[in-house]
Amino acid sequence: MPRSAAAPWADVAPLLARVLLSLLFLYSGIGKLLGPEGTMAYIAKAGLPLPLLSYAMALVVELGVATALLLGWRTREAAAVMALFSVASALMFHHQFSDKGQLIQFLKNLAIAGGFVQLMLGPVGRWSWDARRAAAR
């Protein structure tokens, strides 16, 4: 069967989406790892309880789950976690809508969550750990 003109993009697009979305979180996670005191102070200032636990959870998501997403390992589950994390971050840290910068950050987080929802629902793509596992079965 001949491949359509969209077929090459069908292979590249999911990989590109995973790379672009995960880079932000990997960068942020590395920043948190290198500056734990500032991150925990920011968490405490936002009024969240247990800043150390919140910090550890953010590291797991931003470094661990984002790496899984980048590699395409359990892509749908990783994207779901990242979408929830993005919405939760928006609600916890960017809720001062009278501040235009906060409103933009809130909307940015919601837009990123939308990208993760698309990854949850769309094809995983052949350049992923998930595709390799499926092919091995």
NORJOHU-V570528 format. One record per backbone hydrogen bond with DSSP energy under -1.0 kcal/mol. CO is the residue of the C=O (numbers start at 0). NH is the residue of the N-H. Records with the same first field share a line. If there is no record, write none. Layout:
BEGIN
CO = NH + NH
END
This chain:
BEGIN
3 = 6
5 = 9
6 = 10
7 = 11
8 = 12
11 = 15
12 = 16
13 = 17
14 = 18
15 = 19
16 = 20
17 = 21
18 = 22
21 = 25
22 = 26
23 = 27
24 = 28
25 = 29
26 = 30
27 = 31
28 = 32
29 = 33
30 = 34
34 = 38
35 = 39
36 = 40
37 = 41
38 = 42
39 = 43
40 = 44
41 = 45
42 = 47
43 = 46
49 = 53
50 = 54
51 = 55
52 = 56
53 = 57
54 = 58
55 = 59
56 = 60
57 = 61
58 = 62
59 = 64
60 = 65
62 = 66
63 = 67
64 = 68
65 = 69
66 = 70
67 = 72
70 = 128
71 = 129
73 = 77
74 = 78
75 = 79
76 = 80
77 = 81
78 = 82
79 = 83
80 = 84
81 = 85
82 = 86
83 = 87
84 = 88
85 = 89
86 = 90
87 = 91
88 = 92
89 = 93
94 = 96
95 = 98
98 = 102
99 = 103
100 = 104
101 = 105
102 = 106
103 = 107
104 = 108
105 = 109
106 = 110
107 = 111
108 = 112
109 = 113
110 = 114
111 = 115
112 = 116
113 = 117
114 = 118
115 = 119
116 = 120
117 = 121
125 = 127
127 = 131
128 = 132
129 = 133
130 = 134
131 = 135
END
